[in-house]
Amino acid sequence: MEKAIAQEREAIARNPNLANAYNSLGVALYQREQPQDAIAAWRQAIAIDPNLAEAFINLGNALKAQQTESAADL
């Protein structure tokens, strides 16, 4: 997983307008249990490409999971 994160960060460093790289980075970060960083990556992907449905789905699922976790704490 660390390799995937490093590869996506390298791709973004070379071309910061790669929405798919931000989306993939978000997936890798989320799998590494770094949800806030993943959410930021997906938001950046959406900012670059508002038509990238996969990033919207990933972001929505992560935000929903956070709400569910917060509700369980009540």
NORRA-V495652 format. One line per field, one symbol per residue. phi: phi as a letter, one per 40 degrees, with the letter a starting at -180 (. if undefined). psi: psi as a letter, one per 20 degrees, with the letter a starting at -180 (. if undefined). burial: b if it has 9 or more other ideal C-beta (glycine too) atoms within 8 Angstrom, else e. Layout:
# NORRA-V495652
phi=???
psi=???
burial=???
This chain:
# NORRA-V495652
phi=.cccccccccccccacbcdccccccdccccccfbccccccccccdcccbcbcddcccccccccccccccccccc
psi=hhgggggghgghhhnjknhhghghgggggghjlmhghgghghhgghhgnijnhhhggggggghghggggghhi.
burial=eeebbeebbebbeeeeebbbbbbbbbbbbbebeebebbbbbbbbbbebbeebeebbebbeebbebbeeeeeeee
